[in-house]
Amino acid sequence: MQSLKRLTCIAIAALSFGASPGVHAWTDKPVRVVVPAPPGGTMDVLARVLTDQLAADIGATVVVDNRPGAGGAIGVAAMLGQPADGQTIMVTASNVLTEIPHVLKAGFDPLKDVRPVTAVVRSTLILVAGTAVPGANLAEFVAYARANAGKLSIASYSAGTASHYAAMMLNQKAGLDLVHVPFPGSPPALAQVIGGQIPVMFDGLVTSLPQIRGGKLRGIALAARTRTDLLPQVPTFAELGHADMEFSNWVGFVAPGALSDAQIERINAAVQKAAGAPKVRERLVGAGFEIVSGGAPAALAQSVRAEHERNGGIVRTFGIKLNQ
């Protein structure tokens, strides 16, 4: 009788263990979070804020592993090269799945090999200029660029990304011939803009915001539908007559496509719990992120597919190539 009671208690405990999706998403081994960008970029900022809380929640070591290059493809390869057991996941911007594969032989199928887990924040692009660049607004900068045709360049944080797409659209819409110069991430590109070697770039608001506030960069226009309270003086491209100049990415967690639905749901629950912590939300908002509802993984996968199709159309329309 005692043995039966003991077995019953063990069975109940086991069921309870399996019913706690957030707490038991991983084993007690270190969790590896790949970031397909260099330290200091938008993805890295989010990863470090979230993993601190995640480690505290799950009681295990969570390691951030920066793997920049090839528009994020190197980071994806690093994740997919590990056992598909959920111990290695990735923090990424959606553009790694929806933009890069259109212009680069990425070595993975973004709609099959990678599964979105949850979106945490959204980051919008902003056109920024060095403080020595003439032109206090978009119209004045365009006039300056036309007067210096063939002499100016525009940086991007990687070829084949929204930063690149937006540059090509600006050229087409404003009749400019800014030469595209890609970099392996925002920090090195911003260093060139701040230093005056390159006049402008489209960057994520998160990485540009501290430089704008510090007087090292000037915000020209936001690639969004509405202004941000963080920089209320900066107009949107929509206000200036370019409604289709809207570029924003969600940033969140993805996992290998081979993981089961149950594994994805457990990781989703754990990440959303960490993202909901008041101190995490405060840090993210202060950094310039717009917090979004993570939602169900299946719905996020549908949004990735739709954005992948939209960006494919942009690439075809503008003939975007990596060497532009």
C-alpha positions as CSV (number, residue, x, y, z in Angstrom):
1,M,0.0,0.0,0.0
2,Q,2.8,2.4,0.9
3,S,4.5,1.6,-2.4
4,L,1.4,2.4,-4.3
5,K,1.1,5.8,-2.5
6,R,4.7,6.5,-3.1
7,L,4.3,5.8,-6.9
8,T,1.2,7.9,-7.0
9,C,3.1,10.9,-5.5
10,I,5.9,10.4,-7.9
11,A,3.5,10.3,-10.8
12,I,1.7,13.5,-9.7
13,A,5.1,15.2,-9.2
14,A,6.1,14.2,-12.7
15,L,2.9,15.5,-14.2
16,S,3.3,18.8,-12.3
17,F,6.9,19.1,-13.7
18,G,5.7,18.7,-17.2
19,A,2.9,21.2,-16.7
20,S,5.2,24.1,-16.0
21,P,6.1,25.3,-19.4
22,G,8.0,28.4,-18.5
23,V,10.1,27.1,-15.7
24,H,11.1,23.8,-17.3
25,A,11.9,25.0,-20.9
26,W,15.5,23.9,-20.5
27,T,17.7,21.4,-18.7
28,D,20.2,22.6,-16.0
29,K,22.9,22.9,-18.6
30,P,23.9,26.3,-19.9
31,V,21.5,27.9,-22.4
32,R,23.3,29.4,-25.4
33,V,21.7,32.5,-27.0
34,V,23.2,33.3,-30.3
35,V,23.1,36.9,-31.5
36,P,23.9,37.4,-35.2
37,A,25.3,40.8,-34.7
38,P,28.3,42.5,-32.9
39,P,28.1,43.7,-29.3
40,G,26.4,47.0,-28.9
41,G,23.9,46.6,-31.7
42,T,20.1,46.4,-31.4
43,M,19.9,42.6,-31.2
44,D,22.7,42.5,-28.7
45,V,21.1,45.1,-26.4
46,L,17.8,43.1,-26.3
47,A,19.6,39.8,-25.7
48,R,21.6,41.1,-22.7
49,V,18.6,42.7,-21.1
50,L,16.5,39.6,-21.5
51,T,19.1,36.9,-20.7
52,D,19.9,38.5,-17.4
53,Q,16.3,38.1,-16.3
54,L,15.9,34.7,-18.0
55,A,18.9,33.3,-16.1
56,A,17.4,34.5,-12.8
57,D,14.0,33.0,-13.7
58,I,15.3,29.5,-14.7
59,G,18.2,29.2,-12.3
60,A,20.7,28.3,-15.0
61,T,23.5,30.0,-16.8
62,V,22.5,31.8,-20.0
63,V,25.4,32.7,-22.3
64,V,25.2,35.3,-25.1
65,D,27.2,34.3,-28.2
66,N,27.8,37.0,-30.7
67,R,28.2,35.7,-34.3
68,P,28.1,38.7,-36.6
69,G,28.5,38.6,-40.4
70,A,26.7,37.8,-43.7
71,G,23.6,39.7,-42.6
72,G,22.9,37.2,-39.8
73,A,23.4,34.0,-41.8
74,I,26.6,33.2,-39.8
75,G,24.5,33.4,-36.6
76,V,21.8,31.2,-37.9
77,A,24.3,28.6,-39.0
78,A,25.8,28.7,-35.5
79,M,22.4,27.9,-34.0
80,L,21.5,25.2,-36.6
81,G,24.9,23.6,-36.1
82,Q,24.0,22.6,-32.6
83,P,21.7,19.7,-31.5
84,A,18.1,20.7,-31.9
85,D,17.3,20.2,-28.2
86,G,16.4,23.8,-27.3
87,Q,19.6,24.5,-25.4
88,T,20.8,26.8,-28.3
89,I,18.4,29.5,-29.5
90,M,18.8,32.9,-31.0
91,V,17.8,36.5,-30.5
92,T,17.4,38.1,-33.9
93,A,15.6,40.9,-35.8
94,S,13.0,39.6,-38.2
95,N,15.0,41.0,-41.1
96,V,17.5,38.1,-40.8
97,L,14.6,35.8,-41.9
98,T,12.7,38.1,-44.2
99,E,15.3,40.2,-46.0
100,I,18.8,38.6,-46.2
101,P,17.7,35.3,-47.9
102,H,16.5,37.3,-50.9
103,V,20.0,38.7,-51.7
104,L,22.3,36.2,-50.2
105,K,22.7,32.4,-50.4
106,A,22.1,32.1,-46.8
107,G,22.4,28.4,-46.5
108,F,19.1,28.0,-44.7
109,D,15.4,28.1,-45.5
110,P,13.9,30.9,-43.3
111,L,10.4,29.5,-43.5
112,K,11.4,25.9,-42.6
113,D,14.7,25.7,-40.8
114,V,14.0,28.4,-38.3
115,R,10.9,28.7,-36.1
116,P,9.9,32.1,-34.6
117,V,9.3,31.7,-30.8
118,T,8.2,35.2,-29.7
119,A,8.6,38.8,-30.6
120,V,9.6,41.1,-27.7
121,V,10.2,44.6,-29.2
122,R,10.0,46.5,-32.4
123,S,12.7,48.8,-33.7
124,T,12.2,51.5,-36.4
125,L,14.7,52.8,-38.8
126,I,15.7,56.4,-38.7
127,L,17.8,58.4,-41.3
128,V,20.6,60.0,-39.3
129,A,23.4,62.3,-40.4
130,G,26.7,63.5,-39.0
131,T,26.6,66.8,-37.3
132,A,28.9,68.4,-39.9
133,V,26.6,67.4,-42.8
134,P,24.7,70.4,-44.3
135,G,21.0,70.3,-44.2
136,A,18.8,70.7,-41.1
137,N,16.0,68.6,-42.6
138,L,15.3,66.1,-45.4
139,A,14.6,68.7,-48.1
140,E,17.9,70.5,-47.3
141,F,19.9,67.3,-47.2
142,V,18.4,66.2,-50.6
143,A,19.4,69.6,-52.1
144,Y,22.9,69.2,-50.7
145,A,23.2,65.6,-52.1
146,R,22.0,66.7,-55.5
147,A,24.5,69.5,-55.6
148,N,27.2,66.9,-54.8
149,A,26.1,64.2,-57.2
150,G,28.4,61.2,-57.3
151,K,30.4,62.4,-54.3
152,L,28.4,61.2,-51.3
153,S,27.8,57.8,-49.8
154,I,25.3,56.2,-47.4
155,A,26.1,53.5,-44.9
156,S,24.0,50.4,-43.9
157,Y,24.4,48.0,-41.0
158,S,24.5,45.2,-43.5
159,A,23.9,44.6,-47.2
160,G,20.5,43.0,-48.0
161,T,18.8,44.5,-44.9
162,A,16.1,47.2,-44.4
163,S,19.0,49.6,-43.8
164,H,20.1,48.8,-47.4
165,Y,16.6,48.7,-48.9
166,A,15.8,52.1,-47.4
167,A,18.9,53.7,-48.9
168,M,18.1,52.4,-52.3
169,M,14.5,53.7,-52.0
170,L,15.7,57.1,-50.9
171,N,18.0,57.2,-54.0
172,Q,15.1,56.3,-56.3
173,K,12.5,58.6,-54.7
174,A,14.7,61.7,-54.3
175,G,16.7,61.2,-57.5
176,L,20.0,60.8,-55.7
177,D,23.0,58.6,-56.4
178,L,24.3,58.0,-52.9
179,V,26.9,55.1,-52.9
180,H,25.9,52.3,-50.6
181,V,28.6,51.2,-48.1
182,P,27.7,48.1,-46.0
183,F,29.1,47.3,-42.6
184,P,29.0,44.3,-40.3
185,G,26.6,45.9,-37.9
186,S,25.4,49.3,-36.6
187,P,28.4,50.2,-34.3
188,P,31.1,50.3,-37.0
189,A,28.7,52.1,-39.5
190,L,27.7,54.7,-36.9
191,A,31.4,55.3,-36.1
192,Q,32.0,56.3,-39.7
193,V,28.9,58.6,-39.8
194,I,29.9,60.2,-36.5
195,G,33.5,60.6,-37.6
196,G,32.4,62.3,-40.8
197,Q,33.7,59.7,-43.3
198,I,30.2,58.8,-44.4
199,P,27.4,61.5,-44.2
200,V,24.3,59.5,-43.5
201,M,22.8,56.1,-42.9
202,F,19.5,54.4,-42.0
203,D,20.0,52.9,-38.6
204,G,17.8,51.3,-35.9
205,L,16.4,53.9,-33.4
206,V,17.8,51.9,-30.5
207,T,21.5,52.3,-31.5
208,S,21.2,55.9,-32.9
209,L,19.1,57.3,-30.0
210,P,22.0,57.7,-27.5
211,Q,24.2,59.3,-30.2
212,I,21.4,61.8,-31.1
213,R,20.8,62.7,-27.5
214,G,24.5,63.1,-27.0
215,G,24.7,65.5,-29.9
216,K,26.9,63.3,-32.1
217,L,24.2,62.6,-34.7
218,R,21.2,64.4,-36.1
219,G,17.9,62.7,-36.8
220,I,16.5,63.6,-40.2
221,A,13.4,61.4,-40.6
222,L,11.8,58.4,-39.1
223,A,10.8,55.5,-41.3
224,A,7.5,55.0,-39.4
225,R,3.8,56.0,-39.6
226,T,3.9,58.1,-36.5
227,R,6.5,60.1,-34.6
228,T,8.2,58.7,-31.5
229,D,7.9,60.3,-28.1
230,L,11.6,59.6,-27.7
231,L,12.4,62.1,-30.5
232,P,9.2,64.1,-30.9
233,Q,11.0,66.8,-33.0
234,V,12.0,64.3,-35.8
235,P,9.3,64.0,-38.5
236,T,8.3,60.8,-40.3
237,F,8.9,60.1,-44.0
238,A,5.1,59.7,-44.2
239,E,4.6,63.3,-43.1
240,L,7.1,64.4,-45.8
241,G,5.2,62.7,-48.5
242,H,6.8,59.2,-48.6
243,A,4.3,56.9,-46.9
244,D,5.9,53.7,-48.3
245,M,9.2,54.6,-46.6
246,E,8.2,52.5,-43.5
247,F,10.7,50.1,-42.1
248,S,10.6,48.4,-38.8
249,N,11.6,45.0,-37.5
250,W,10.4,43.0,-34.6
251,V,13.3,41.6,-32.4
252,G,12.8,38.5,-30.5
253,F,13.6,34.8,-30.1
254,V,13.8,32.1,-32.7
255,A,14.8,28.4,-32.5
256,P,15.7,25.5,-34.8
257,G,12.9,24.4,-37.0
258,A,13.3,20.8,-35.8
259,L,12.0,21.6,-32.3
260,S,8.6,20.3,-31.4
261,D,5.5,22.5,-30.8
262,A,5.7,21.7,-27.1
263,Q,9.3,22.8,-26.9
264,I,8.6,26.1,-28.8
265,E,5.6,26.8,-26.5
266,R,7.7,26.2,-23.3
267,I,10.5,28.6,-24.5
268,N,7.8,31.1,-25.6
269,A,6.3,31.1,-22.1
270,A,9.7,31.5,-20.4
271,V,10.8,34.4,-22.6
272,Q,7.5,36.2,-22.2
273,K,7.7,35.8,-18.4
274,A,11.2,37.4,-18.5
275,A,10.1,40.1,-20.9
276,G,7.2,41.0,-18.6
277,A,9.4,41.8,-15.6
278,P,8.9,45.5,-14.7
279,K,12.7,46.2,-14.6
280,V,13.1,44.6,-18.0
281,R,10.3,46.6,-19.5
282,E,11.8,49.8,-18.0
283,R,15.2,49.1,-19.5
284,L,13.8,48.3,-22.9
285,V,11.7,51.4,-23.2
286,G,14.5,53.6,-22.0
287,A,16.7,52.1,-24.7
288,G,14.3,53.2,-27.4
289,F,12.4,50.0,-28.0
290,E,8.7,49.7,-28.6
291,I,7.5,46.7,-26.6
292,V,5.1,44.4,-28.5
293,S,2.9,41.6,-27.5
294,G,4.8,38.3,-28.1
295,G,1.7,36.4,-29.3
296,A,1.5,32.8,-30.4
297,P,4.5,31.3,-32.3
298,A,2.1,30.2,-35.2
299,A,0.9,33.8,-35.7
300,L,4.4,35.1,-35.7
301,A,5.4,32.5,-38.3
302,Q,2.6,33.8,-40.5
303,S,3.9,37.4,-40.2
304,V,7.4,36.3,-41.1
305,R,6.0,34.6,-44.3
306,A,4.1,37.8,-45.2
307,E,7.1,40.1,-44.6
308,H,9.3,37.7,-46.5
309,E,7.0,38.0,-49.6
310,R,6.9,41.8,-49.3
311,N,10.7,42.1,-49.1
312,G,11.1,39.8,-52.1
313,G,8.9,42.3,-54.0
314,I,11.1,45.2,-53.0
315,V,14.3,43.4,-54.0
316,R,12.8,42.7,-57.4
317,T,11.4,46.2,-57.9
318,F,14.7,47.9,-57.1
319,G,17.0,45.2,-58.4
320,I,18.8,45.2,-55.0
321,K,22.1,43.3,-55.0
322,L,24.8,42.9,-52.3
323,N,27.3,45.0,-54.2
324,Q,25.1,48.1,-54.5
